[in-house]
Structure formats: structure tokens, C-alpha cells
Amino acid sequence: MTGHPATRHRGDDAAAASFILGVTGLLVFNLLLGPCAVTLASLSLTRRTHRPLLATLGLTLGLTDLLVLATIGSLDHTLSWHINL
């Protein structure tokens, strides 16, 4: 029995990467990972990925990364944040 290997769409990897970067960006390196997540999600959506929900989540998380950074930065007057224990 011969079968064709599963084909991967060009935007699928970018959708998954944007989601992973968006989630990670909420914890560390929001300034770097947020824009990367937004860019990869946008590329994935323009390439008509087979995973549009994952790309949309990556886009939302990337924008949330930047929003968290802007909010905490405006409260703390710095581009970094930390938790005082």
C-alpha cells in the first residue's frame, strides 16, 4: 500500500511558531517575542494557513505581549518588569 506523505502548508509552521512565541512572550522578552509573534501570525494568515485559529491566537498573544509591556512600562517608567518577592 503506497500513500502520499502528508503535505504541509507554508503558513502552518509560522502559525505554530507565532503561538509559541506569543505564549512565551507573556513570561519573558515581551519586547522581542511580541513583535515576532505578530509578524509570523500575519505572514501565516496572508499565506492562507490551514491553522487560522492558531495564527489568530498567536497574533492576539503577540499584541497582548506588547500591551502588557506598555502597561507595566508606563507604571514602572521602564522597559523591563520584575516581580518583587
Secondary structure, DSSP 8 states (H G I E B T S, - for coil): ---------HHHHHHHHHHHHHHHHHHS-HHHHHHHHHHHHHHHHHTT-S-HHHHHHHHHHHHHHHHHHHHHHHHHTSS------
